[in-house]
Amino acid sequence: MSQRNMEQSLASCGLRVLSAGSTTDVGSRFFERIDDKDFLFIQRLARMKRDECRFVDALGERDYQILKAHALWNAYWLIGKITYHVWVIGPDS
């Protein structure tokens, strides 16, 4: 969902945006610094892809796919393919 669509949806529900910002923009008050532990998701994803059969045998197909999706989501976040946005909202007065 785009930022514009989200803010229109909030307004249609009688809410207004008091403050907003991205967790990835350095100047944002909601900025979250990336550190070395965040890159573990990329390592995990590589291991999972390299030895997929062993992981599926150990976890089952469903749980393997959930774990892989989580690692992939975070890898996309690290490379900037996904961004998070924060809205502080209140009633429209």
N, C-alpha and C positions, 0 to 999 in steps of 0.2 A: 504494500500500500504506500502510495507516495505521501510525502509530507502534506502537500496541498489537499489531497483527498481526506487524510486523517483530520486535518483542521476543519474542513468543511463538515465532516461527520460529527465532530465534537460540537460545532456551532449548531447543527441541526438538532442536537439533543439538549440545547440550552446551556452549553458550557462554553467558556472562553479560555483561551490560552493565556496564562499569567506569565509563563516563562517557557522557553524551549531551547534545545540545543542538541548537538550531536556528541556522542561519547568518543568520536574519533577525531574531531577538530581540536587542535591543540589550544586554541583560544577559548573554547567552550567551558563554561563552568561545570559541565557534566563530563569533561574529558576523563578517560580512563587510560592510564599509561599501560603500554604493552611491555611485558618483561619476559625473561627467558623461559619461564614455566609455560607461557602461552604457546611456545613453539613445540611443546610436547605433543600437541594435537596433530601436528604435521608428521612427527615421528611415528605416532600411534597409527595414523592413517597409512603410512608407508609400510609398516609392519603387517597391518591387517591385509593390505592388498598383496603383499609378498607371500603371505602364508594363509591365504583365505580358507583353504580346506580345513586346516587345523583349528582355526577360530570357529568355523561353522560347526565342526564336530564337538568342540568344547562348549559352545554357547547355544547352539541351535541357530537356524537360519534367521528367525525373527529377531532374536536378541543381537545377533551379529549385525543385521541391517540397521538396527536402532543405534548401536554403538558406532558403526561406520558413519551414519548420518550425522551424529553429534560431532565426530572428529572432522568430517567434511565441512559442516557448518562453521566450525571454529577456524578451520584453515581458510575458508572463504573470507571470514571476518579479518583474518590477519593480512590477507593480500588486498583488502579493500573492496572485494566484490559485494560484501554485505556491510551495511552500517547500521548502527543503532541510534535512535533518536529519542529524546526524553521530552515529554510535555508535562508541565505543571499546570493543572486546570482548576477552575473554580466556576461557580454559577455565573451565568450572564446576568448582570444586574442592570 
